[in-house]
Amino acid sequence: MSSTTGKPGRPKAISREMLAEAACELFLERGYEQTSVADIAMRAGVGRSSFFNYASSKGELLWGSLDERIAQARLAAESGSSAHEAVRGIAAGFVPDALALAFANADAMQIEDHLEREAALRMWRIAALAAGALRREGVEQTAADVRGGAYGAAAISAIRSWSTSGAGSGPLGGHLDRALAVIG
């Protein structure tokens, strides 16, 4: 008998996306702060300890896909891609996920403070990888840092805009292209 489903057979298959879906449901019902990791695990039908195989916190569930893309963009930048190409790569194939749902429903989820804090961290990470690519292209340190910051702001602004305008209605790339055009 499966310990997570109460039925004979294999245990329920779980993924980070399933946990994120359960988390978003609970955030909409109770709010972000009133939802615990144990609540999310219970809703997903897994044990609390199993939760931590997929994320270190409830907030990380929302940001995991973007964090993976930022890591890939950093590798691309370190391998010689331009700052523009590396940041543009973050949008490639990005599909609506828990993060898009959180941005679109921030008020209902009572998650604004979390999104602001965590978006700033991702903005900084994107800025750092872009600034590194710009320095490798010969751009002076201060100019690279300032332009890198603009790339970070453009990426987060595009994700927020895409999310709140109906993420499933079109690709993130269009929103990112508009934001990157502001940088020049």
N, C-alpha and C positions, 0 to 999 in steps of 0.2 A: 504494500500500500504506500502510495506517495505521501510524504510528510507535509507537502505544501498544498496538495489539492484534496486530500481526504479520499481519493479514489485510487483503485489499484493501478499499477503501471508506473511509468516514468514520472519523475518530478516535473513540475511545470517549467517549461523553458522560459528564461527571463533574459532581458537585454537592458542596456542602459536606456534605450528608447522607451521600453515598456515602463520602466521606473519613472522616467520623465513624464510620461503620459499620466501615470497615477499621481505624481506630484502636482501636475498642473490642474488636474481635477480637484484635488484637495485644496490647492491654493485658491481656486475659484470659489470653493464652498466655504472655506474657513479663513482664508488669508494666509500669507506667507509665514508670518511669525507664529501663528497658532497651529501650524502643521509641523509635526516632528518627523524625524527619519523613521521612527517606529510606525507612525501613521502611514507613511508612504510604503514601507515594506509590507505592512498588513494589507493595504489596498491592492498592491501588486501580487499578493499571495505568496510572499517569500518571507523568510526570517530576517530579522533586523541585521544579523551578522552577514547575511548574503548581500544586503544592500551595499556594504562596503567593498564588495568585490567589483562594483561598477562605478562607484563615486565615493569621494571622501566626505561629502556633505550634500545636503539637499540642494543648495545653490549650484554646486558643480554639475548637477544633472542638466541644468539649463544651458550651461556654457561649454559642455564637453565637445560638441561638434565644432564650434568656433575655435576652441583651444587647439584641436587637432589641425585645423586649417592654418592657424597662426604658426604652429610648429612646422608645417609643410612649407609655408611661405618663408619662414626663417631659413630653412634648408635651401630653398630656391635662391634666396638672396645671397646666402653664403657660397652658393655654387655659381654665382655670376649673373643671375637675373637682375635686371634693373629694379629699382624700388617700385616703379610703376607696375612692372610685370609681376613682381612678387605679391604686391598688395592686390592686384587684379586677380591673381590666382585664388585668393580667399573666396571670391564670389563664384568661381567656376563650379557649376553643379550644385550649389547650395540650395537646399530645398526647405520649405517651411518645416520648422521643428519646434521644440519646446521653447526655445529662446524667442522665436518669432511670436509664438502664442503669448509669452510673458510680456513682451513689448506691446503687443496689441491689446492686452487685457490688464495692463499694469494697475490701473485703479481698482478694478474688481478683485485682483489678486492681492492687493495691498503690498505690492512688491517694489514700489518706486525707489525706495532707499537702497535696496539690494541692487537693483538694476543700475542705478547711478554709480554706486561704489564699484561694482564689478565691471561695468562698461569702462570706467576710468582705467582700471588695471589692464584690460585688453587693449584699450587705446594706447596706453604706454608701451605695451609689448609690440604692437604694430609699428608705433613710432620708432622704437629702438631698432627693429629689423630694417625699416626703411632708411633710417639714418645711417646704419651700417653699410647698406648697399650704396647710398649716396657718397659716403666717405671713400669706399672702394673705387667709385667713379671719379674721385679727385675733388669732390666738394669739400670745402673747408668745414671744420668741426661745428662751429656755431650755426652756419647756414644749413648744414646737413641735419642738425638737431631740430632746427625750426621747421624745415621742410618735412622732416620725418614726423614731427608732431602734426603737421597738416595732413599727412597720409593717414595717421591714426585716427584723427578726427573725421576724415572723409569716410573711412571704412565703417566706423561705429555709426555715424550719421546715416549712411546708406542702409545699414542693417535696420536701424530704427525706422527710417522712412519706408522701407520695403515692408517691414512687419506691420506697421500701422495703416498702410494703404491696401492691405490685402495681399499678403505674401504669396498666396497661391495664384494670384492673377498675372504674374509675370516673373521673369528672372531677377535675381538680385543684381546681376551685372549692369542692367540699365540704370539702376539707382546709384551704383558705385561709379559708373562712367560719368554721370552728372556731377557727383561729388568730386571726383578726381579732376574734372574739367575746371573747377574753381581754383585748383592748385596751379594748373597750367602745364 
